[in-house]
Amino acid sequence: MQRLTYEEICQSCAVFGDPAYCIDRLQALKETFGVGQFVCWFNTGGLLPHPQVMASMTLFAERVMPYIE
């Protein structure tokens, strides 16, 4: 893992951005790898304030999750 670059992580397993991008990216990962579940970390490293984390979780739940089949 220490040898992975930021770009490699973004291309292989990380998903972040606006809802439309996240929907497309999650669908692509699901189709490519047959993924049945995703792990969501909304505050990796614990650096974000709680209200921002909650806003991200709400946005994901309302505008992304319903479109991942």
Residue, then its C-alpha position, 0 to 999 in steps of 0.5 A: m500500500q505504501r507504494l500506491t500513488y494518489e492517482e492509483i488509489c483514485q483510479s482503483c478504489a476511491v470514489f469522491g466528487d459530485p453525486a453524478y460522478c459517484i453514481d457513475r463510478l460506483q456503477a462502473l466498479k460494480e460492473t467491472f469487479g462484481v462488487g456487491q457491497f461498498v464501505c463508505w468512509f466519510n471522514t478518513g483521517g478524522l479531520l473534518p468537522h462533524p457537521q460536514v461529515m453528516a452533510s456528506m452522509t446525507l448527500f450520499a444517502e439521498r442523491v447517490m444510494p438510490y441510483i446504485e442498483 
